[in-house]
């Protein structure tokens, strides 16, 4: 009945994915390649979760 009030988990994951990629880019620009690779790996894990949630 109130399905329009439920938050979309894919939308939340998309936002988290974008934030992680932005942090990764900033880390790369500052020269912290280790942090860049960690953040990129985390973003990849979130991307997989997005694909699972979408059913791809």
Contact map, one row per residue, 1 for C-alpha under 8 A:
11100000000000000000000000000000000000000000000000000000
11111100000000000000000000000000000000000000000000000000
11111100000000000000000000000000000000000000000000000000
01111110000000000000000000000000000000000000000000000000
01111110000000000000000000000000000000000000000000000000
01111111000000000000000000000000000000000000000000000000
00011111100000000000000000000000000000000000000000000000
00000111111100000000000000000000000000000000000000000000
00000011111110000000000000000000000000000000000000001000
00000001111111000000000000000000000000000000000001001100
00000001111111100000000000000000000000000000000000000000
00000001111111110000000000000000000000000000000000000000
00000000111111111000000000000000000000000000011011000000
00000000011111111100000000000000000000000000001001000000
00000000001111111110000000000000000000000000000000000000
00000000000111111111000000000000000000000010010000000000
00000000000011111111100000000000000000000010011000000000
00000000000001111111110000000000000000000010000000000000
00000000000000111111111000000000000000000000000000000000
00000000000000011111111100000000000000110110000000000000
00000000000000001111111110000000000000110010000000000000
00000000000000000111111111000000000000000000000000000000
00000000000000000011111111100000000100100000000000000000
00000000000000000001111111110000001110110000000000000000
00000000000000000000111111111000000100000000000000000000
00000000000000000000011111111100000000000000000000000000
00000000000000000000001111111111101100000000000000000000
00000000000000000000000111111111101100000000000000000000
00000000000000000000000011111111000000000000000000000000
00000000000000000000000001111111000000000000000000000000
00000000000000000000000000111111100000000000000000000000
00000000000000000000000000111111111100000000000000000000
00000000000000000000000000110011111110000000000000000000
00000000000000000000000000000001111111000000000000000000
00000000000000000000000100110001111111100000000000000000
00000000000000000000001110110001111111110000000000000000
00000000000000000000000100000000111111111000000000000000
00000000000000000000000000000000011111111100000000000000
00000000000000000001101100000000001111111110000000000000
00000000000000000001100100000000000111111111000000000000
00000000000000000000000000000000000011111111100000000000
00000000000000000001000000000000000001111111110000000000
00000000000000011101100000000000000000111111111000000000
00000000000000000000000000000000000000011111111100000000
00000000000000000000000000000000000000001111111110000000
00000000000010011000000000000000000000000111111111000000
00000000000011001000000000000000000000000011111111100000
00000000000000000000000000000000000000000001111111110000
00000000000010000000000000000000000000000000111111111000
00000000010011000000000000000000000000000000011111111100
00000000000000000000000000000000000000000000001111111111
00000000000000000000000000000000000000000000000111111111
00000000110000000000000000000000000000000000000011111111
00000000010000000000000000000000000000000000000001111111
00000000000000000000000000000000000000000000000000111111
00000000000000000000000000000000000000000000000000111111
